[in-house]
Amino acid sequence: MLRPKIPTNPTPTGVTISLPVEPTAVVPSAPAPAPAPVPAAPVSSRPVVQLTPSALVALVGGGTAVALVVGTVLVSLLLAVAVTAASVAVCAVVLRSMLNGQHKR
């Protein structure tokens, strides 16, 4: 029952199919050109970022806005967890008092 079954190959029929093979010609490639000399000081293709006072104020203002939004979301999530925990605790106290009331009778 738990032994693996080894597939059996069908017996060959004796018919062989041969595909035509076309010979390919080997063409030698041209020799590679000599590498260009390396300049002494590489030139950077990136533009230089210069912060003006107004751009710096905008950057600080944007960072502050992002921090306030993220903080608000996190505080609201924490408040939702706290409210849920309090409601579960109240439900547990009510159920406990109901069950204790049944046992006293």
N, CA, C and O of each residue as an XYZ file, in Angstrom:
420
protein
N       0.817     -1.186      0.000
C       0.000      0.000      0.000
C       0.867      1.259      0.000
O       0.579      2.205     -0.733
N       1.920      1.280      0.810
C       2.752      2.468      0.891
C       4.019      2.365      0.039
O       4.901      3.218      0.132
N       4.106      1.342     -0.773
C       5.285      1.204     -1.621
C       5.132      2.082     -2.862
O       4.050      2.141     -3.446
N       6.192      2.757     -3.265
C       6.073      3.588     -4.465
C       5.957      2.728     -5.712
O       6.582      1.673     -5.823
N       5.154      3.197     -6.636
C       4.996      2.469     -7.894
C       5.927      3.082     -8.924
O       5.892      4.286     -9.176
N       6.748      2.248     -9.507
C       7.690      2.699    -10.508
C       7.001      2.598    -11.861
O       6.516      1.527    -12.227
N       6.951      3.695    -12.609
C       6.269      3.616    -13.902
C       7.059      2.752    -14.872
O       8.290      2.761    -14.880
N       6.348      2.027    -15.665
C       6.994      1.182    -16.671
C       6.939      1.887    -18.007
O       5.913      2.455    -18.383
N       8.054      1.847    -18.726
C       8.105      2.462    -20.046
C       7.499      1.497    -21.059
O       7.705      0.287    -20.965
N       6.755      2.025    -22.025
C       6.218      1.134    -23.049
C       7.349      0.575    -23.909
O       8.403      1.197    -24.049
N       7.125     -0.568    -24.464
C       8.167     -1.182    -25.299
C       8.330     -0.375    -26.576
O       7.344      0.113    -27.129
N       9.552     -0.229    -27.046
C       9.764      0.559    -28.263
C       9.112     -0.115    -29.468
O       9.069     -1.342    -29.557
N       8.607      0.700    -30.391
C       7.910      0.179    -31.566
C       8.848     -0.078    -32.728
O       8.463     -0.740    -33.692
N      10.061      0.424    -32.663
C      11.006      0.207    -33.748
C      10.998      1.346    -34.747
O      11.860      1.390    -35.625
N      10.063      2.262    -34.644
C      10.002      3.388    -35.559
C      10.820      4.527    -34.964
O      10.587      4.946    -33.830
N      11.770      5.017    -35.732
C      12.575      6.145    -35.273
C      12.299      7.344    -36.166
O      12.131      7.207    -37.377
N      12.255      8.491    -35.568
C      12.023      9.727    -36.312
C      13.315     10.519    -36.257
O      13.798     10.859    -35.177
N      13.867     10.809    -37.411
C      15.105     11.591    -37.442
C      14.788     12.976    -37.982
O      14.117     13.121    -39.004
N      15.268     13.967    -37.296
C      15.060     15.347    -37.705
C      16.269     15.805    -38.509
O      17.404     15.482    -38.159
N      16.036     16.555    -39.584
C      17.181     17.012    -40.383
C      18.009     18.023    -39.597
O      17.469     18.912    -38.939
N      19.308     17.873    -39.679
C      20.226     18.757    -38.976
C      20.948     19.582    -40.020
O      21.577     19.040    -40.929
N      20.855     20.890    -39.886
C      21.535     21.772    -40.825
C      22.864     22.208    -40.228
O      22.896     22.647    -39.079
N      23.939     22.105    -40.955
C      25.238     22.543    -40.422
C      25.276     24.078    -40.354
O      24.736     24.771    -41.216
N      25.909     24.565    -39.333
C      26.066     26.009    -39.199
C      27.504     26.385    -39.474
O      28.440     25.675    -39.107
N      27.652     27.515    -40.126
C      28.994     27.992    -40.448
C      29.538     28.789    -39.275
O      28.822     29.566    -38.643
N      30.814     28.581    -38.998
C      31.471     29.319    -37.927
C      32.153     30.523    -38.552
O      33.051     30.391    -39.383
N      31.702     31.708    -38.131
C      32.264     32.941    -38.668
C      33.092     33.579    -37.566
O      32.554     33.862    -36.495
N      34.379     33.817    -37.786
C      35.188     34.447    -36.755
C      34.747     35.907    -36.579
O      34.456     36.604    -37.552
N      34.706     36.343    -35.337
C      34.301     37.724    -35.065
C      35.495     38.652    -35.183
O      36.651     38.231    -35.127
N      35.179     39.926    -35.347
C      36.234     40.927    -35.469
C      36.907     41.108    -34.118
O      36.252     40.948    -33.089
N      38.185     41.434    -34.088
C      38.863     41.628    -32.796
C      38.259     42.832    -32.059
O      37.838     43.813    -32.671
N      38.233     42.725    -30.760
C      37.664     43.785    -29.926
C      38.564     45.013    -29.966
O      39.788     44.886    -29.959
N      37.955     46.222    -30.007
C      38.796     47.430    -30.022
C      39.462     47.634    -28.664
O      38.999     47.135    -27.638
N      40.532     48.362    -28.691
C      41.273     48.633    -27.460
C      40.424     49.523    -26.548
O      39.725     50.413    -27.032
N      40.479     49.289    -25.236
C      39.673     50.110    -24.332
C      40.152     51.562    -24.316
O      41.335     51.853    -24.491
N      39.185     52.465    -24.098
C      39.515     53.884    -24.062
C      40.259     54.193    -22.767
O      40.030     53.534    -21.752
N      41.139     55.178    -22.790
C      41.864     55.526    -21.564
C      40.902     56.087    -20.512
O      39.936     56.777    -20.838
N      41.184     55.781    -19.263
C      40.347     56.216    -18.150
C      40.755     57.637    -17.760
O      41.936     57.911    -17.549
N      39.747     58.564    -17.663
C      40.127     59.937    -17.259
C      40.572     59.961    -15.806
O      40.218     59.082    -15.019
N      41.343     60.968    -15.464
C      41.917     61.069    -14.123
C      40.829     61.292    -13.072
O      40.864     60.657    -12.019
N      39.877     62.165    -13.328
C      38.807     62.445    -12.371
C      37.473     62.144    -13.051
O      37.117     62.807    -14.025
N      36.723     61.146    -12.549
C      35.443     60.835    -13.186
C      34.439     61.968    -12.975
O      34.353     62.556    -11.898
N      33.700     62.247    -14.014
C      32.709     63.317    -13.968
C      31.367     62.693    -13.599
O      30.937     61.725    -14.227
N      30.712     63.238    -12.595
C      29.422     62.718    -12.144
C      28.326     63.239    -13.064
O      28.300     64.419    -13.415
N      27.415     62.334    -13.451
C      26.322     62.740    -14.325
C      25.099     63.174    -13.526
O      24.108     63.615    -14.108
N      25.155     63.053    -12.190
C      24.026     63.458    -11.347
C      24.067     64.957    -11.125
O      25.137     65.544    -10.960
N      22.871     65.583    -11.123
C      22.875     67.020    -10.834
C      23.124     67.278     -9.349
O      22.785     66.454     -8.499
N      23.708     68.406     -9.058
C      24.002     68.773     -7.678
C      22.743     69.369     -7.063
O      22.141     70.272     -7.644
N      22.334     68.874     -5.886
C      21.142     69.372     -5.213
C      21.547     70.499     -4.281
O      22.382     70.320     -3.396
N      20.947     71.659     -4.490
C      21.223     72.803     -3.634
C      19.923     73.192     -2.942
O      18.914     73.456     -3.597
N      19.957     73.224     -1.622
C      18.762     73.567     -0.857
C      18.747     75.069     -0.578
O      19.639     75.622      0.065
N      17.704     75.691     -1.084
C      17.504     77.103     -0.772
C      16.751     77.186      0.547
O      16.196     76.181      0.992
N      16.715     78.342      1.182
C      15.975     78.458      2.448
C      14.494     78.089      2.318
O      13.929     77.473      3.221
N      13.867     78.461      1.201
C      12.449     78.125      1.038
C      12.267     76.614      0.830
O      11.288     76.038      1.306
N      13.200     75.977      0.128
C      13.118     74.528     -0.055
C      13.350     73.807      1.264
O      12.736     72.772      1.522
N      14.227     74.342      2.098
C      14.482     73.740      3.404
C      13.256     73.853      4.303
O      12.928     72.915      5.030
N      12.572     75.011      4.255
C      11.352     75.191      5.039
C      10.261     74.237      4.556
O       9.534     73.661      5.364
N      10.149     74.072      3.240
C       9.151     73.156      2.678
C       9.464     71.719      3.079
O       8.556     70.942      3.375
N      10.736     71.369      3.089
C      11.131     70.015      3.475
C      10.817     69.748      4.939
O      10.308     68.680      5.277
N      11.111     70.698      5.805
C      10.811     70.548      7.234
C       9.301     70.490      7.455
O       8.816     69.688      8.254
N       8.559     71.344      6.741
C       7.104     71.336      6.867
C       6.495     70.027      6.401
O       5.569     69.515      7.030
N       7.001     69.483      5.308
C       6.501     68.188      4.828
C       6.810     67.065      5.791
O       5.969     66.196      6.023
N       8.003     67.070      6.354
C       8.362     66.045      7.339
C       7.509     66.133      8.584
O       7.125     65.113      9.157
N       7.211     67.355      9.006
C       6.353     67.549     10.181
C       4.941     67.046      9.908
O       4.326     66.412     10.766
N       4.430     67.330      8.713
C       3.088     66.875      8.352
C       3.015     65.354      8.328
O       2.050     64.767      8.817
N       4.024     64.724      7.764
C       4.041     63.257      7.720
C       4.101     62.687      9.136
O       3.407     61.718      9.442
N       4.917     63.275      9.992
C       5.028     62.783     11.369
C       3.706     62.941     12.109
O       3.318     62.056     12.872
N       3.008     64.058     11.894
C       1.719     64.263     12.555
C       0.668     63.273     12.064
O      -0.112     62.748     12.859
N       0.646     63.020     10.767
C      -0.338     62.073     10.224
C      -0.062     60.668     10.731
O      -0.985     59.969     11.151
N       1.190     60.247     10.699
C       1.536     58.906     11.183
C       1.247     58.787     12.674
O       0.747     57.756     13.125
N       1.551     59.816     13.435
C       1.261     59.798     14.871
C      -0.226     59.709     15.147
O      -0.653     58.970     16.034
N      -1.022     60.460     14.389
C      -2.478     60.413     14.564
C      -3.027     59.030     14.275
O      -3.880     58.531     15.009
N      -2.543     58.408     13.206
C      -3.016     57.061     12.853
C      -2.635     56.069     13.951
O      -3.456     55.242     14.346
N      -1.416     56.141     14.441
C      -0.989     55.204     15.479
C      -1.763     55.400     16.782
O      -2.120     54.427     17.445
N      -2.021     56.651     17.148
C      -2.785     56.913     18.373
C      -4.209     56.414     18.223
O      -4.773     55.866     19.170
N      -4.803     56.595     17.047
C      -6.172     56.114     16.852
C      -6.234     54.589     16.890
O      -7.195     54.023     17.410
N      -5.231     53.928     16.349
C      -5.192     52.463     16.431
C      -5.051     52.006     17.888
O      -5.706     51.050     18.304
N      -4.209     52.677     18.651
C      -4.043     52.335     20.061
C      -5.331     52.565     20.837
O      -5.685     51.775     21.713
N      -6.033     53.650     20.514
C      -7.313     53.933     21.168
C      -8.350     52.868     20.821
O      -9.132     52.468     21.684
N      -8.368     52.403     19.571
C      -9.308     51.353     19.174
C      -9.027     50.063     19.934
O      -9.957     49.376     20.357
N      -7.755     49.729     20.111
C      -7.401     48.521     20.872
C      -7.811     48.672     22.327
O      -8.302     47.720     22.935
N      -7.616     49.853     22.890
C      -7.970     50.072     24.298
C      -9.477     49.977     24.503
O      -9.926     49.377     25.479
N     -10.264     50.554     23.605
C     -11.724     50.488     23.716
C     -12.207     49.050     23.583
O     -13.097     48.618     24.315
N     -11.619     48.313     22.648
C     -12.001     46.912     22.478
C     -11.668     46.103     23.724
O     -12.472     45.278     24.158
N     -10.502     46.327     24.297
C     -10.119     45.595     25.511
C     -11.046     45.930     26.671
O     -11.409     45.047     27.448
N     -11.430     47.192     26.794
C     -12.334     47.582     27.872
C     -13.708     46.943     27.699
O     -14.315     46.505     28.676
N     -14.201     46.887     26.468
C     -15.520     46.279     26.243
C     -15.479     44.781     26.498
O     -16.442     44.221     27.022
N     -14.390     44.127     26.142
C     -14.259     42.693     26.428
C     -14.192     42.464     27.933
O     -14.760     41.494     28.437
N     -13.508     43.343     28.653
C     -13.428     43.204     30.110
C     -14.805     43.385     30.748
O     -15.158     42.650     31.671
N     -15.578     44.346     30.273
C     -16.923     44.552     30.803
C     -17.802     43.343     30.523
O     -18.561     42.908     31.389
N     -17.703     42.801     29.315
C     -18.481     41.597     28.976
C     -18.086     40.432     29.884
O     -18.948     39.668     30.319
N     -16.796     40.291     30.170
C     -16.348     39.201     31.034
C     -16.895     39.362     32.443
O     -17.290     38.375     33.064
N     -16.926     40.588     32.961
C     -17.456     40.823     34.304
C     -18.949     40.525     34.354
O     -19.434     39.924     35.313
N     -19.676     40.944     33.327
C     -21.119     40.680     33.283
C     -21.396     39.191     33.209
O     -22.259     38.691     33.931
N     -20.687     38.475     32.357
C     -20.881     37.024     32.251
C     -20.525     36.326     33.552
O     -21.201     35.383     33.963
N     -19.461     36.792     34.201
C     -19.058     36.168     35.463
C     -20.119     36.368     36.533
O     -20.423     35.450     37.295
N     -20.677     37.565     36.587
C     -21.712     37.814     37.592
C     -22.973     37.013     37.283
O     -23.653     36.549     38.197
N     -23.285     36.852     36.011
C     -24.467     36.053     35.649
C     -24.271     34.585     36.018
O     -25.184     33.942     36.536
N     -23.093     34.068     35.754
C     -22.828     32.657     36.068
C     -22.767     32.437     37.570
O     -23.246     31.414     38.059
N     -22.186     33.377     38.318
C     -22.154     33.250     39.778
C     -23.559     33.350     40.370
O     -23.855     32.698     41.371
N     -24.420     34.154     39.766
C     -25.785     34.285     40.237
C     -26.574     32.991     40.063
O     -27.441     32.680     40.880
N     -26.286     32.243     39.016
C     -26.974     30.973     38.790
C     -26.511     29.912     39.791
O     -27.307     29.077     40.218
N     -25.253     29.939     40.160
C     -24.728     28.934     41.095
C     -25.251     29.168     42.517
O     -25.364     28.209     43.281
N     -25.568     30.386     42.889
C     -26.035     30.681     44.256
C     -27.474     30.235     44.461
O     -27.879     29.999     45.599
N     -28.247     30.114     43.410
C     -29.654     29.716     43.555
C     -29.835     28.259     43.745
O     -30.965     27.789     43.879
